[in-house]
Amino acid sequence: MTDAFPTLDDIRTAASRIEGAIVDTPMKRSRLLSERTGADLWLKFENLQHTGAYKERGALNKLLQLTPGQAARGVVTASAGNHAQAVAYHARRLGIPATIVMPEPTPTVKVVQTEGHGARVVLHGQMVDDAFERAYQLEAEEGLAFVHPFDDAAVIAGQGSLALEMLAATPDLDTLVVPIGGGGLISGIALAAKAIRPEIEVVGVEAKLYPSMKNVIEGGNGPIGGDTLAEGIAVKYPGKLTREIIRSHVDRIELVEERDLERAVALLVGIEKTVVEGAGAAGVAAILAQPERYAGRKVATVLCGGNIDTHLLANVLVRELVRCGRIARLRIAAADRPGALAAITACFHASGVNIIEVQHHRIFTALPAKDTVIEVEAEARDAAAIDALVTRLERGGFDVTRAALD
């Protein structure tokens, strides 16, 4: 295989090559998400791979095509995320020495996990681009084989095995919605899907903060950068091979807002009882953001990874409760005299709303010195209960304002 587009035969060969070492992950219809969107929505659970992401497919296909000499010398790559663990995990299985270059700010837990798979980790630079530069130096200095995260025909062919499984499970799909970072996943899926069913629609999804592939394909100049929940697809410079495949095989690219990514992650936990990282939820986020574009169609998307920090996941879930109106922070102005707090808590009790936290503000407030601000964080069964509480407090003579999330 060269750097030309992988063919359907290449992808089928890759699928056979990696069979047994990769999980044939479930492909399931989501009844509740289908009802919400009006589409017949199917999910491919790649978050259930050994290392929690689809990256194993392409990495393993590449590793299995190394010559004996290359395998003996070892491989090198640059990654701060799922690709690092995929290469490390399968290289150890195959007895291939692996070096992973990661940016210096990479969270310790990711470094430890990658080292836990037996890889040598080299920390270099502040960004993934810096890590790539060092990885290419090591490739030349030590004679290592480079395993690119996305811009490699063998890697793309391995990722394309996903489409074979999806269409085997659900042959009559109308649309595939696939996250885009560097473009390896959607390139493999689009090549396979369009070869099997030329009429199928393939839609790419990027985080709005990182529209790098959309800029390249459509000639745009959308700003790139920022803290996105979908760090797995936060790529500034998409692949050269992948961009050409996407240009010819992908029908359109959508951008998703951060709040839509958060909503999708939270819904997948609540509805599907599955943990998905921001990048893995990008397809669901795009469908939920524009349901009219998918209504009445048989649609599938890939939950391409589930490696999200637990503290971040907790924040996402709580923020979604705030957006749904089940958690609220109320600022209640009251006279600073005995009985005021009791009157306020009585309103909470009567409304069936639970108090999570209470704070008094007597100094840093514009109210008169004899008054106070009582800030209450509360949880209710639904948004209507919070609305009823606010009405009850206002009827009791209290001035109430709600803290906004965004």
TIRO-428580 format. One record per residue (C-alpha): z negated, x, y. Coordinates in steps of 0.2 Angstrom, whole numbers, plus 5000, padded with zeros to 4 digits. Layout:
BEGIN
ZXY...
//
This chain:
BEGIN
500050005000500550065017499950005035501349875033500749695032499949665015500949545004500349394994500449504979499449644987498049514991498149444973498049614966496549654977495649494971495949544953495349724957493649664965493349524953491649524945490949644958491049514972490249344972491449194971490449104984490348914985491648804994490748644998491148495009489848455022489548265023488548265039489548385048491148285043490348135050489848225066491648295069492748165062493548295051493448325032492548485034492248615021491248775021491448935012489749015010490149205012488349225018487849225000488749384996487649524989487449605006487549445015489349455022491149445017491449635022491149685004492849614999493849735010492749885008492749874989494549854988494750014999493550114989494350064972495950134978495350314982495950454972494750554961494650694974494350574988492950484979492150654974492150714993491550544999491850415012491350395031491450245042490650185059489750025060488149945066488149795055488849715039490249835036489049975035488049895022489549835012490250015011488550085007488149964993489749974984489950164986488250184978488850064964490450174961489550344963490450384979489450484993489450375009489150425027488850295040488850335058487850205068487550205087485750265092485150095098485450015081483949915076482850015064482949885051484849895049484650085048483350075034484349945025485950055025484950205019484150095006485950074998485950264997487050315012486850455023486550385041487150475056486550405073487750455087488050385104487550225113489050115107490050085092491550175100490450325101490050305083491850295078492250455088490950545078491550465061493250535064492550705068491650705051493250645042494050795048492650925046492050865029493750805022493050625020494050465017493850345032493550165028493950065043493049905046494649805049496249905054496749955036497949865025496849885009495349815019496349665025497049635008495249625001494749505015496249395010495549364993494449235003495949125006496449124988494749054983494748934997496448854993496048864974494548754977495348644990497248654989497648525002496748595017497648565034496748695044495748855042494548905056494149085056493049205067493849355075493049525079494249665075495349545066495249605048494549435041495849315049497249435046496949435027496649245027498149205037499349315027498749235011498649055017500349055026501149125011500448994999500548845012501748895026501248725035499348765036498648795053497548945056496448945071495449105076493849095085493049225097491449225107491849185125491049345131492149445120493949375121494749545116496049475104496449325114496749445129497949545119498949405111499049295126499149435139497549375147496249475156494649385152493049485156492349575140490449605138488749535137487349495125488149375113487249295098488949335088488749525089489649535073491249485082490849565098492249695098493049765114494549845106495349745091496449825078498249875081498849815064497749655064498449605081500249615075499749505060498749385071500249375083501449315069500249215058498849135068499248975077497948995091496349075097494848975103493349035113491548975110490148965122488449045118487548875118488848815105488548965094486648925095486948745091487948785076486748915069485348785071486348645063486848745048484948775045484548595047485948515038486548635025484948725023485848895025485549045036487049105046487149235059488049195076489749265070489649175054489349015063490749035076492048925066490748785065490348805083492248795088492448635078490948545085491448595103493148515101493048385087494548285094495648435089495048425071494748235068495648165054496148335047495548425031494748585039493848735031492948875040492049035033490149065035490649245036488849315037487049275036486149435042485249375058483549445064482149325059481449325076483049285084483349145072481649075076482149075095483748995091482948855081481648825095482948825109483948695099482348585098482248595117484048545119483848395108482348345118481048365105480148505114479848505132478948595146478248485159477448535176476248405181475448415198473648345199472148345210470948485204469448375200468448325184469448195173471148245179471548345163470748205152471948075161473448185157473048215139472648025137474447995142475048115129473948035115474647855120476447915119476248005102476748175109475848335103475248465115475748645110475148745125474248715141474148825157473348795174474148865190472948855205473449015215475349035213475848865219476448775235475248635232473748605243472248715238471348565231472748525219473348615203474848625192474648595174476048665164476148585146477248625132477448485120478348425105478848245100479748155086481248135098481848135116481447955119479547995116479648125129480548005141479147875138477848005141478548055158478647875163476847845158476248005168477247955184476447775183474747855182475147945199475648115193477148205199478148275184479548395183480448465167480848645165482648665161483348785147485048815155
//
